[in-house]
Amino acid sequence: MSEDTNQNGTENGSVTEIELIIKASTIDGRRKGACLFCQEYFMDLYLLAELKTISLKVTTVDMQKPPPDFRTNFEATPPPILIDNGLAVLENEKIERHIMKNVPGGHNLFVQDKEVATLIENLYSKLKLMLLKKDDVSTNSLMSHLRKIDEHLGRKNTRFLTGDTMCCFDCELMPRLQHIRVAAGKVNSLRSSFPPVDTVQKMLDKFVVRSTGLSMVCYPPLILSAYKCVSETAVLPTTLNCRHSEYEASRLARHIN
């Protein structure tokens, strides 16, 4: 396992240390991998570490060759896994709720916005469908969804989805935009029909140049390795599909309630 610690907020030694165990890259088994949920929760916690409400320790695990201590402690449970003061939180929904309810400062990330929750719902499922079918219908469906996000940002004229500071919705959307930009761009038959959506592209570019963005957004080759995009063939990665479909269906209700 590989470890990386964000030391923000540790000057007086009084802040809570949170450990996030995430999937490692399928390329080298060491760097942060392309798992969307791992990236999303890493972003949530990294923002809190920047605000010095927590100290964040990130551990990557090569799931092709998990170390013995990982198997002993977590058996077959795949990352992401959050550890807070010895308590291991293993399920995606529980991790999100734990960050919101128990991690210092976490409640500030989880804003209530029904419009935005509906706006970003099912974006990733449309990317998966497009990569599988590679036809005009699925491509147009994804592009239409991106244009709605584009229009929302244009109307609000803000840096992020709900304002000029990042929230949980941005941490959910950013990794998906990066996957769309990288994976969709590598399917040859789609390149000509997948023009950039200006506002969304600017939003992602502005995010990437920030110090947090450079740490959070997955390196493109790691995404391509996960998708195994080769020429005209796109194979959906098992590392991204794990527990995704059933969780995605319930996200909107949790954001609204």
C-alpha positions in Angstrom: 0.0 0.0 0.0 1.1 3.5 -0.7 0.5 6.4 1.7 0.2 10.2 1.2 -0.6 12.6 4.0 -1.9 16.2 3.7 -0.4 18.0 6.6 -2.8 21.0 6.5 -4.1 21.8 9.9 -1.6 19.8 11.9 0.3 22.6 13.5 -1.2 22.3 17.0 -1.8 18.6 16.7 -5.4 19.0 17.7 -7.2 18.3 14.4 -8.9 15.0 13.6 -6.9 12.6 11.3 -9.0 11.0 8.6 -7.7 8.1 6.5 -9.1 7.4 3.1 -8.2 4.1 1.5 -8.7 4.3 -2.3 -8.0 2.1 -5.3 -4.6 2.3 -6.8 -3.9 2.8 -10.5 -4.1 -0.3 -12.7 -0.9 0.9 -14.3 1.5 0.9 -11.4 -0.6 -0.2 -8.4 0.7 2.8 -6.5 -0.8 6.1 -7.7 -4.4 7.2 -7.2 -6.6 5.2 -9.6 -9.6 6.0 -11.7 -12.4 4.9 -9.3 -15.0 7.7 -9.4 -16.2 7.3 -5.8 -12.6 7.3 -4.6 -11.9 10.5 -6.4 -15.1 12.1 -5.2 -14.6 11.4 -1.5 -10.9 12.3 -1.8 -12.0 15.7 -3.1 -14.4 16.2 -0.3 -11.8 15.4 2.3 -9.0 17.3 0.6 -11.1 20.5 0.6 -11.6 20.0 4.4 -7.9 19.5 4.9 -7.2 22.7 3.0 -9.5 24.5 5.4 -7.5 22.9 8.2 -10.5 21.2 9.8 -8.9 17.7 9.4 -5.6 16.1 8.6 -6.0 13.7 5.7 -4.0 10.5 5.1 -4.6 8.8 1.8 -3.7 5.1 1.3 -3.8 3.5 -2.2 -4.4 -0.2 -2.5 -3.6 -2.4 -5.5 -6.7 -4.5 -5.7 -5.1 -6.9 -8.1 -2.6 -7.7 -5.3 -4.0 -6.4 -2.0 -1.6 -6.7 0.9 -2.3 -9.3 3.6 -3.2 -6.7 6.3 -5.8 -5.2 4.0 -7.4 -8.7 3.5 -7.3 -9.3 7.2 -9.0 -6.0 8.1 -11.5 -5.6 5.3 -11.8 -9.1 3.7 -13.4 -8.6 0.2 -14.6 -5.0 0.7 -13.2 -2.8 -2.1 -12.3 0.8 -1.6 -13.2 3.6 -0.9 -12.9 3.0 2.8 -12.9 5.8 5.3 -11.3 5.4 8.8 -12.1 7.9 11.5 -10.6 7.4 14.9 -10.4 3.6 14.4 -13.9 3.4 13.0 -14.0 1.9 9.4 -16.8 3.1 7.2 -17.1 0.7 4.3 -20.1 1.6 2.1 -20.4 4.6 -0.3 -23.6 5.9 1.1 -22.3 5.6 4.7 -19.1 7.3 3.8 -20.9 10.3 2.4 -23.2 10.5 5.4 -20.2 10.1 7.8 -18.4 13.0 6.1 -21.5 15.2 6.3 -22.5 14.3 9.9 -19.2 13.4 11.7 -16.2 14.9 9.9 -15.3 18.4 11.2 -16.5 21.0 8.6 -18.1 18.3 6.4 -21.6 19.7 6.8 -20.5 22.8 4.9 -19.9 20.8 1.8 -23.3 19.3 1.6 -25.6 22.1 0.4 -29.2 21.5 -0.5 -30.0 22.3 -4.1 -32.7 20.2 -5.8 -32.1 21.7 -9.2 -28.3 20.9 -9.2 -29.0 17.4 -7.8 -31.3 16.7 -10.7 -29.0 18.3 -13.2 -26.0 16.1 -12.6 -27.9 12.9 -12.0 -27.1 10.0 -14.3 -24.4 11.8 -16.2 -21.9 9.0 -15.9 -24.5 6.3 -16.9 -24.9 8.2 -20.2 -21.1 8.1 -20.7 -21.1 4.3 -20.2 -24.0 3.9 -22.6 -22.2 6.0 -25.2 -19.0 4.0 -24.9 -20.9 0.8 -25.3 -23.1 1.8 -28.2 -21.0 4.4 -30.0 -24.1 5.7 -31.9 -25.7 9.0 -32.5 -28.5 8.5 -30.1 -26.3 7.8 -27.0 -23.8 10.5 -28.1 -26.6 13.1 -28.5 -28.0 12.1 -25.1 -24.7 12.8 -23.3 -24.1 16.0 -25.2 -27.6 17.2 -24.4 -26.9 16.6 -20.7 -23.7 18.5 -20.8 -25.4 21.4 -22.5 -27.9 21.6 -19.7 -25.0 21.9 -17.2 -23.5 24.5 -19.6 -26.7 26.5 -19.6 -27.0 26.3 -15.8 -23.5 27.6 -15.3 -24.1 30.3 -17.8 -27.3 31.5 -16.0 -25.7 31.5 -12.6 -22.4 33.0 -13.8 -20.5 31.4 -10.9 -17.3 29.4 -10.8 -19.0 26.2 -9.6 -22.4 24.6 -9.6 -24.0 26.4 -6.6 -21.7 29.4 -6.2 -18.1 30.5 -6.2 -17.0 27.9 -3.7 -16.9 24.1 -4.2 -19.5 21.8 -2.6 -20.4 18.1 -2.7 -22.0 18.5 -6.1 -18.7 19.8 -7.6 -16.8 17.0 -6.1 -19.2 14.6 -7.7 -19.2 16.2 -11.1 -15.5 17.0 -11.6 -14.2 13.4 -11.8 -17.1 12.6 -14.2 -16.2 15.5 -16.5 -12.6 14.4 -16.5 -13.6 10.8 -17.5 -15.9 12.2 -20.2 -13.2 14.4 -21.6 -10.6 11.7 -21.7 -12.5 8.5 -22.4 -15.0 9.9 -24.9 -12.2 11.7 -26.8 -10.4 8.4 -27.3 -13.2 6.7 -29.2 -12.3 7.5 -32.7 -15.8 7.4 -34.2 -16.9 10.0 -31.6 -14.2 12.6 -31.8 -15.8 14.6 -34.6 -19.2 14.6 -32.9 -18.0 15.5 -29.5 -17.2 19.2 -29.5 -16.3 20.9 -26.2 -19.1 22.5 -24.3 -17.5 25.9 -23.6 -18.6 26.7 -20.1 -18.2 23.1 -18.8 -14.7 23.0 -20.4 -13.8 26.3 -18.8 -15.1 25.1 -15.5 -12.9 22.0 -15.5 -9.9 23.9 -16.8 -10.2 26.5 -14.1 -10.5 23.8 -11.5 -7.4 21.9 -12.8 -5.1 24.9 -12.5 -5.9 25.3 -8.8 -3.6 23.4 -6.4 -6.4 21.2 -5.2 -7.4 20.5 -8.8 -3.9 19.3 -9.7 -4.1 16.8 -6.8 -7.6 15.6 -7.4 -8.2 15.2 -11.1 -7.2 11.8 -12.3 -4.2 11.7 -14.7 -5.6 10.8 -18.2 -3.5 7.7 -18.8 -4.9 6.2 -15.6 -8.4 6.7 -16.9 -7.6 5.2 -20.3 -6.0 2.2 -18.6 -9.1 1.7 -16.6 -11.4 1.9 -19.6 -9.0 0.0 -21.8 -9.9 2.3 -24.7 -8.0 1.0 -27.7 -8.8 2.4 -31.2 -12.5 1.8 -31.8 -13.0 -0.6 -28.9 -14.1 0.7 -25.5 -14.4 -1.8 -22.6 -16.1 -0.5 -19.5 -13.8 -0.8 -16.5 -14.9 -3.1 -13.7 -13.1 -0.8 -11.3 -15.6 1.9 -12.1 -18.7 -0.1 -12.3 -18.4 -1.6 -8.8 -21.4 -0.8 -6.7 -22.2 2.2 -9.0 -25.5 1.5 -10.5 -27.5 0.7 -7.4 -25.9 3.7 -5.6 -26.5 6.2 -8.4 -30.2 5.5 -8.3 -30.6 6.6 -4.7 -28.3 9.7 -4.8 -30.9 12.2 -5.8 -33.3 11.3 -2.9 -30.4 11.6 -0.4 -29.4 15.0 -1.7 -32.9 16.4 -1.5 -33.9 14.9 1.9 
